[in-house]
Amino acid sequence: MRLGYNTNGLTGHRWPQALELMHEIGYRSVALTIDHHCLDPYSPSLPLEIDRARQTLAKYDMISCIETGARFLLDPRHKHEPTLVSRLPEERAIRVDFLKRCIDIARELRSEAVSFWAGIVRDDASRDEVFGRLASGLREVIDYAHAQNVKLAFEPEPGMFIQTFEDYRELLSHVDGPGFGLCVDIGHVHCLEPKPIADCLTEWRDRIFTIHIEDMNRGVHDHLRFGEGTIDFPSVLKALRDLDYRGGLNVELSRHSHIAPEVLLESFQCLTQLVRDTSDQKENTPHV
């Protein structure tokens, strides 16, 4: 696996500076949250930015995942809106178009996947109706991504329409397709899932395209620095090692941009030690 960090935790930095800091510390993966200051898909200078990003990633030997959770990029007044479950078709079309633009960026950067979520239901529509909205948009996005040879990593998110693995399983009964997998956020799993994190990772191993990681407390959706929550990280890293997971393991601390350099280093040191400890355990396991 490659340790990485999400640029949504460095909003006070220009994205090239963010990648430089990550590289200096030792990260080899980056989750690029597309935003007004990071590969803005609506900017006329996007082709130049993509070319610069391609060269920077190659220079630092970093893999990438494209993230789509910018807070106000699509609507300056309403956070994370519109979404794939918004009430009006024209609102949902804005999100579909945005995801297609992100797929184009992922294709150009040869990113692992495009990560995205369902959104929050803000009207009184029935569950069946909302699934209809979501499936309709997803079919279009899945077909487009498949044509571009880009993987899609759907993220169950606490508080959103699809927030657990069981919700995702139900979604698969409505819509599925080639390259449609999961973005697993370790904190979200700890927050909501009844099973141990390691069991969830094993169960969904064939669908996992990228992983977010941070600390969190059970039942509280608040991304915390390592050591501030209650996640049993040794068991998580052991499970990933046993599964031979080789993708990005990207720290997501989007509310820590004001102390980004400190938290970047702290997170890397913590994860590096965890990886080292689990590797030592494997080497010290007696062979029968």
C-alpha beads as a LAMMPS data file, in Angstrom:
LAMMPS data file: protein, C-alpha beads

288 atoms
287 bonds

1 atom types
1 bond types

-500.0 500.0 xlo xhi
-500.0 500.0 ylo yhi
-500.0 500.0 zlo zhi

Masses

1 110.0

Atoms # bond

1 1 1 0.000 0.000 0.000
2 1 1 1.075 3.593 -0.497
3 1 1 0.620 6.153 2.270
4 1 1 -1.023 9.354 1.093
5 1 1 -2.892 12.488 2.107
6 1 1 -5.952 14.338 0.841
7 1 1 -5.464 17.866 -0.492
8 1 1 -8.681 18.904 1.274
9 1 1 -6.494 18.992 4.378
10 1 1 -4.158 21.560 2.817
11 1 1 -6.532 24.227 1.542
12 1 1 -4.155 26.942 2.726
13 1 1 -1.536 25.678 0.286
14 1 1 -1.360 25.761 -3.496
15 1 1 -1.718 22.192 -4.691
16 1 1 1.880 21.989 -6.057
17 1 1 3.118 23.103 -2.631
18 1 1 0.915 20.484 -0.998
19 1 1 2.392 17.722 -3.140
20 1 1 5.910 18.990 -2.447
21 1 1 5.303 18.811 1.307
22 1 1 3.875 15.298 0.994
23 1 1 6.856 14.162 -1.046
24 1 1 9.385 15.646 1.386
25 1 1 7.767 13.757 4.264
26 1 1 7.605 10.477 2.351
27 1 1 4.041 10.105 1.065
28 1 1 3.685 8.268 -2.250
29 1 1 -0.031 8.752 -2.830
30 1 1 -2.329 11.755 -3.000
31 1 1 -6.079 12.189 -2.963
32 1 1 -6.692 15.236 -5.156
33 1 1 -9.898 16.962 -4.089
34 1 1 -11.008 18.854 -7.185
35 1 1 -11.863 22.420 -6.149
36 1 1 -11.626 26.048 -7.229
37 1 1 -7.959 26.040 -6.188
38 1 1 -7.063 22.505 -7.291
39 1 1 -7.535 21.425 -10.933
40 1 1 -10.716 23.474 -11.273
41 1 1 -12.686 21.613 -13.975
42 1 1 -14.405 24.832 -15.062
43 1 1 -11.202 26.842 -15.551
44 1 1 -9.901 27.596 -19.066
45 1 1 -6.399 26.825 -17.764
46 1 1 -7.331 23.261 -16.759
47 1 1 -5.293 21.584 -19.564
48 1 1 -2.163 23.368 -18.348
49 1 1 -2.909 22.422 -14.749
50 1 1 -3.433 18.782 -15.700
51 1 1 -0.122 18.740 -17.544
52 1 1 1.607 20.252 -14.521
53 1 1 -0.042 17.708 -12.223
54 1 1 0.991 14.837 -14.480
55 1 1 4.609 15.977 -14.423
56 1 1 4.562 16.579 -10.663
57 1 1 3.131 13.147 -9.890
58 1 1 5.745 11.514 -12.104
59 1 1 8.546 13.541 -10.529
60 1 1 7.522 12.482 -7.017
61 1 1 6.587 8.904 -7.998
62 1 1 3.098 9.379 -6.556
63 1 1 -0.174 7.692 -7.449
64 1 1 -3.421 9.651 -7.259
65 1 1 -7.118 9.328 -6.652
66 1 1 -9.572 12.006 -7.755
67 1 1 -11.865 13.183 -4.954
68 1 1 -15.140 15.044 -5.541
69 1 1 -16.151 16.289 -2.099
70 1 1 -15.412 20.000 -2.535
71 1 1 -17.731 21.957 -0.262
72 1 1 -18.859 24.923 -2.384
73 1 1 -17.522 24.356 -5.885
74 1 1 -20.929 23.664 -7.452
75 1 1 -23.047 25.940 -5.258
76 1 1 -21.481 28.898 -3.398
77 1 1 -24.351 29.033 -0.879
78 1 1 -25.039 25.379 -0.029
79 1 1 -22.359 22.925 1.077
80 1 1 -21.938 19.816 -1.105
81 1 1 -24.933 20.680 -3.283
82 1 1 -26.346 19.701 -5.702
83 1 1 -25.958 15.916 -5.536
84 1 1 -27.087 12.744 -7.269
85 1 1 -30.137 12.643 -4.970
86 1 1 -31.213 16.284 -5.290
87 1 1 -34.917 16.874 -5.959
88 1 1 -34.742 18.462 -9.412
89 1 1 -33.387 16.691 -12.516
90 1 1 -31.481 19.804 -13.551
91 1 1 -29.749 19.854 -10.164
92 1 1 -28.721 16.216 -10.443
93 1 1 -27.474 16.909 -13.983
94 1 1 -24.981 19.430 -12.570
95 1 1 -23.466 16.734 -10.346
96 1 1 -23.383 14.201 -13.194
97 1 1 -21.585 16.703 -15.421
98 1 1 -19.098 17.452 -12.631
99 1 1 -18.366 13.747 -12.125
100 1 1 -17.770 13.337 -15.854
101 1 1 -15.283 16.204 -15.770
102 1 1 -13.523 14.521 -12.856
103 1 1 -13.431 11.257 -14.790
104 1 1 -11.717 13.113 -17.625
105 1 1 -9.099 14.422 -15.183
106 1 1 -8.595 10.937 -13.741
107 1 1 -8.067 9.543 -17.232
108 1 1 -5.405 12.161 -17.985
109 1 1 -3.581 11.537 -14.684
110 1 1 -4.074 7.756 -14.773
111 1 1 -5.575 7.981 -11.309
112 1 1 -6.594 4.909 -9.338
113 1 1 -10.236 5.951 -9.322
114 1 1 -12.743 8.762 -8.943
115 1 1 -14.224 8.767 -5.449
116 1 1 -17.695 10.178 -4.743
117 1 1 -20.778 9.774 -2.556
118 1 1 -24.586 9.903 -2.910
119 1 1 -25.487 13.106 -1.092
120 1 1 -28.048 14.066 1.551
121 1 1 -31.771 13.753 0.835
122 1 1 -33.298 17.162 1.538
123 1 1 -36.931 16.524 0.653
124 1 1 -39.589 14.013 1.698
125 1 1 -39.184 11.645 -1.270
126 1 1 -39.668 7.930 -0.608
127 1 1 -36.665 5.614 -0.428
128 1 1 -37.658 4.017 -3.732
129 1 1 -37.874 7.412 -5.405
130 1 1 -34.444 8.431 -4.144
131 1 1 -32.946 5.156 -5.322
132 1 1 -34.447 5.925 -8.713
133 1 1 -32.764 9.327 -8.801
134 1 1 -29.430 7.905 -7.707
135 1 1 -29.494 4.912 -10.049
136 1 1 -30.391 7.062 -13.035
137 1 1 -27.420 9.361 -12.545
138 1 1 -25.099 6.507 -11.698
139 1 1 -25.897 4.605 -14.881
140 1 1 -24.797 7.595 -16.918
141 1 1 -21.647 8.074 -14.846
142 1 1 -20.743 4.354 -14.859
143 1 1 -21.129 4.151 -18.648
144 1 1 -19.014 7.265 -19.127
145 1 1 -16.274 6.052 -16.778
146 1 1 -16.184 2.631 -18.438
147 1 1 -15.727 4.260 -21.841
148 1 1 -12.792 6.252 -20.401
149 1 1 -11.313 3.195 -18.647
150 1 1 -11.615 4.901 -15.260
151 1 1 -12.696 3.155 -12.050
152 1 1 -15.380 4.587 -9.775
153 1 1 -15.019 4.337 -5.994
154 1 1 -18.355 4.954 -4.281
155 1 1 -18.035 6.082 -0.664
156 1 1 -20.671 5.278 1.966
157 1 1 -20.833 8.435 4.073
158 1 1 -22.491 8.912 7.494
159 1 1 -25.573 11.114 7.191
160 1 1 -25.948 10.616 3.451
161 1 1 -28.453 8.434 1.595
162 1 1 -25.894 5.643 1.220
163 1 1 -24.048 5.530 4.512
164 1 1 -23.328 1.845 5.244
165 1 1 -22.190 -1.234 3.368
166 1 1 -25.728 -2.613 3.557
167 1 1 -26.978 0.556 1.863
168 1 1 -24.333 0.028 -0.814
169 1 1 -25.417 -3.596 -1.211
170 1 1 -28.976 -2.402 -1.735
171 1 1 -27.735 0.149 -4.273
172 1 1 -26.092 -2.669 -6.244
173 1 1 -29.518 -4.247 -6.668
174 1 1 -30.560 -1.079 -8.524
175 1 1 -27.419 -0.299 -10.500
176 1 1 -24.007 -1.823 -11.097
177 1 1 -21.435 -2.021 -13.835
178 1 1 -17.802 -2.620 -14.716
179 1 1 -15.374 -0.623 -12.627
180 1 1 -17.977 0.349 -10.024
181 1 1 -16.417 -0.289 -6.628
182 1 1 -15.830 1.261 -3.244
183 1 1 -13.921 3.981 -1.507
184 1 1 -13.669 2.692 2.057
185 1 1 -13.217 5.306 4.756
186 1 1 -11.836 3.528 7.829
187 1 1 -13.340 6.127 10.168
188 1 1 -16.783 5.785 8.614
189 1 1 -16.658 2.012 9.038
190 1 1 -15.761 2.398 12.711
191 1 1 -18.455 5.041 13.130
192 1 1 -21.412 3.043 11.801
193 1 1 -20.726 -0.574 10.911
194 1 1 -21.644 -3.366 13.373
195 1 1 -18.787 -5.608 12.217
196 1 1 -15.092 -5.129 12.984
197 1 1 -13.280 -3.049 10.376
198 1 1 -11.048 -5.970 9.385
199 1 1 -14.080 -8.147 8.639
200 1 1 -15.605 -5.432 6.450
201 1 1 -12.371 -5.031 4.502
202 1 1 -12.213 -8.769 3.901
203 1 1 -15.853 -8.990 2.846
204 1 1 -15.573 -6.189 0.296
205 1 1 -11.976 -6.762 -0.802
206 1 1 -12.859 -7.248 -4.478
207 1 1 -14.659 -3.898 -4.643
208 1 1 -12.106 -1.723 -2.818
209 1 1 -10.376 0.728 -5.169
210 1 1 -9.094 3.299 -2.669
211 1 1 -9.077 3.878 1.099
212 1 1 -9.351 6.913 3.385
213 1 1 -7.985 6.738 6.897
214 1 1 -8.175 8.848 10.057
215 1 1 -9.180 8.310 13.667
216 1 1 -12.802 8.500 14.816
217 1 1 -15.074 7.645 17.733
218 1 1 -17.897 5.160 17.464
219 1 1 -21.161 6.841 16.437
220 1 1 -19.641 10.304 15.919
221 1 1 -18.756 11.420 12.379
222 1 1 -15.795 13.621 13.195
223 1 1 -12.436 13.051 11.466
224 1 1 -9.761 13.034 14.176
225 1 1 -5.979 12.951 14.326
226 1 1 -4.461 9.565 15.047
227 1 1 -4.704 8.783 18.753
228 1 1 -7.698 11.054 19.380
229 1 1 -10.320 8.379 18.589
230 1 1 -10.930 4.724 19.366
231 1 1 -9.968 2.842 16.201
232 1 1 -7.806 -0.267 16.619
233 1 1 -5.331 0.588 13.866
234 1 1 -3.008 -2.426 14.252
235 1 1 -5.877 -4.744 13.294
236 1 1 -6.745 -2.521 10.325
237 1 1 -3.182 -2.470 8.983
238 1 1 -2.835 -6.209 9.547
239 1 1 -6.022 -6.809 7.539
240 1 1 -4.785 -4.630 4.676
241 1 1 -1.452 -6.450 4.700
242 1 1 -3.183 -9.847 4.707
243 1 1 -5.353 -8.714 1.783
244 1 1 -2.214 -7.540 -0.045
245 1 1 -3.830 -4.145 -0.594
246 1 1 -1.534 -2.088 -2.834
247 1 1 -3.509 1.090 -3.467
248 1 1 -3.519 4.474 -1.797
249 1 1 -4.116 4.760 1.949
250 1 1 -4.960 8.448 2.093
251 1 1 -5.317 10.413 5.324
252 1 1 -8.423 12.615 5.313
253 1 1 -8.340 15.458 7.813
254 1 1 -10.179 18.217 5.986
255 1 1 -10.566 20.447 9.051
256 1 1 -6.875 20.624 9.859
257 1 1 -5.572 22.841 7.062
258 1 1 -4.534 25.516 9.566
259 1 1 -1.928 23.108 10.984
260 1 1 -1.358 21.029 7.860
261 1 1 2.476 20.725 7.982
262 1 1 2.335 19.477 11.576
263 1 1 -0.477 16.999 10.945
264 1 1 1.075 15.800 7.671
265 1 1 4.245 14.748 9.481
266 1 1 2.457 13.402 12.540
267 1 1 0.124 11.232 10.425
268 1 1 2.964 9.857 8.313
269 1 1 5.013 8.928 11.361
270 1 1 2.032 7.215 12.965
271 1 1 1.091 5.204 9.882
272 1 1 4.703 4.313 9.097
273 1 1 5.147 2.907 12.585
274 1 1 1.912 0.935 12.290
275 1 1 2.992 -0.536 8.962
276 1 1 6.409 -1.386 10.406
277 1 1 4.878 -3.037 13.472
278 1 1 2.520 -5.219 11.436
279 1 1 5.371 -6.204 9.127
280 1 1 7.482 -7.176 12.150
281 1 1 4.618 -9.299 13.461
282 1 1 4.461 -11.155 10.171
283 1 1 8.207 -11.809 10.143
284 1 1 8.144 -13.025 13.747
285 1 1 5.215 -15.408 13.214
286 1 1 6.556 -18.985 13.557
287 1 1 6.052 -21.235 10.551
288 1 1 4.161 -24.445 11.232

Bonds

1 1 1 2
2 1 2 3
3 1 3 4
4 1 4 5
5 1 5 6
6 1 6 7
7 1 7 8
8 1 8 9
9 1 9 10
10 1 10 11
11 1 11 12
12 1 12 13
13 1 13 14
14 1 14 15
15 1 15 16
16 1 16 17
17 1 17 18
18 1 18 19
19 1 19 20
20 1 20 21
21 1 21 22
22 1 22 23
23 1 23 24
24 1 24 25
25 1 25 26
26 1 26 27
27 1 27 28
28 1 28 29
29 1 29 30
30 1 30 31
31 1 31 32
32 1 32 33
33 1 33 34
34 1 34 35
35 1 35 36
36 1 36 37
37 1 37 38
38 1 38 39
39 1 39 40
40 1 40 41
41 1 41 42
42 1 42 43
43 1 43 44
44 1 44 45
45 1 45 46
46 1 46 47
47 1 47 48
48 1 48 49
49 1 49 50
50 1 50 51
51 1 51 52
52 1 52 53
53 1 53 54
54 1 54 55
55 1 55 56
56 1 56 57
57 1 57 58
58 1 58 59
59 1 59 60
60 1 60 61
61 1 61 62
62 1 62 63
63 1 63 64
64 1 64 65
65 1 65 66
66 1 66 67
67 1 67 68
68 1 68 69
69 1 69 70
70 1 70 71
71 1 71 72
72 1 72 73
73 1 73 74
74 1 74 75
75 1 75 76
76 1 76 77
77 1 77 78
78 1 78 79
79 1 79 80
80 1 80 81
81 1 81 82
82 1 82 83
83 1 83 84
84 1 84 85
85 1 85 86
86 1 86 87
87 1 87 88
88 1 88 89
89 1 89 90
90 1 90 91
91 1 91 92
92 1 92 93
93 1 93 94
94 1 94 95
95 1 95 96
96 1 96 97
97 1 97 98
98 1 98 99
99 1 99 100
100 1 100 101
101 1 101 102
102 1 102 103
103 1 103 104
104 1 104 105
105 1 105 106
106 1 106 107
107 1 107 108
108 1 108 109
109 1 109 110
110 1 110 111
111 1 111 112
112 1 112 113
113 1 113 114
114 1 114 115
115 1 115 116
116 1 116 117
117 1 117 118
118 1 118 119
119 1 119 120
120 1 120 121
121 1 121 122
122 1 122 123
123 1 123 124
124 1 124 125
125 1 125 126
126 1 126 127
127 1 127 128
128 1 128 129
129 1 129 130
130 1 130 131
131 1 131 132
132 1 132 133
133 1 133 134
134 1 134 135
135 1 135 136
136 1 136 137
137 1 137 138
138 1 138 139
139 1 139 140
140 1 140 141
141 1 141 142
142 1 142 143
143 1 143 144
144 1 144 145
145 1 145 146
146 1 146 147
147 1 147 148
148 1 148 149
149 1 149 150
150 1 150 151
151 1 151 152
152 1 152 153
153 1 153 154
154 1 154 155
155 1 155 156
156 1 156 157
157 1 157 158
158 1 158 159
159 1 159 160
160 1 160 161
161 1 161 162
162 1 162 163
163 1 163 164
164 1 164 165
165 1 165 166
166 1 166 167
167 1 167 168
168 1 168 169
169 1 169 170
170 1 170 171
171 1 171 172
172 1 172 173
173 1 173 174
174 1 174 175
175 1 175 176
176 1 176 177
177 1 177 178
178 1 178 179
179 1 179 180
180 1 180 181
181 1 181 182
182 1 182 183
183 1 183 184
184 1 184 185
185 1 185 186
186 1 186 187
187 1 187 188
188 1 188 189
189 1 189 190
190 1 190 191
191 1 191 192
192 1 192 193
193 1 193 194
194 1 194 195
195 1 195 196
196 1 196 197
197 1 197 198
198 1 198 199
199 1 199 200
200 1 200 201
201 1 201 202
202 1 202 203
203 1 203 204
204 1 204 205
205 1 205 206
206 1 206 207
207 1 207 208
208 1 208 209
209 1 209 210
210 1 210 211
211 1 211 212
212 1 212 213
213 1 213 214
214 1 214 215
215 1 215 216
216 1 216 217
217 1 217 218
218 1 218 219
219 1 219 220
220 1 220 221
221 1 221 222
222 1 222 223
223 1 223 224
224 1 224 225
225 1 225 226
226 1 226 227
227 1 227 228
228 1 228 229
229 1 229 230
230 1 230 231
231 1 231 232
232 1 232 233
233 1 233 234
234 1 234 235
235 1 235 236
236 1 236 237
237 1 237 238
238 1 238 239
239 1 239 240
240 1 240 241
241 1 241 242
242 1 242 243
243 1 243 244
244 1 244 245
245 1 245 246
246 1 246 247
247 1 247 248
248 1 248 249
249 1 249 250
250 1 250 251
251 1 251 252
252 1 252 253
253 1 253 254
254 1 254 255
255 1 255 256
256 1 256 257
257 1 257 258
258 1 258 259
259 1 259 260
260 1 260 261
261 1 261 262
262 1 262 263
263 1 263 264
264 1 264 265
265 1 265 266
266 1 266 267
267 1 267 268
268 1 268 269
269 1 269 270
270 1 270 271
271 1 271 272
272 1 272 273
273 1 273 274
274 1 274 275
275 1 275 276
276 1 276 277
277 1 277 278
278 1 278 279
279 1 279 280
280 1 280 281
281 1 281 282
282 1 282 283
283 1 283 284
284 1 284 285
285 1 285 286
286 1 286 287
287 1 287 288
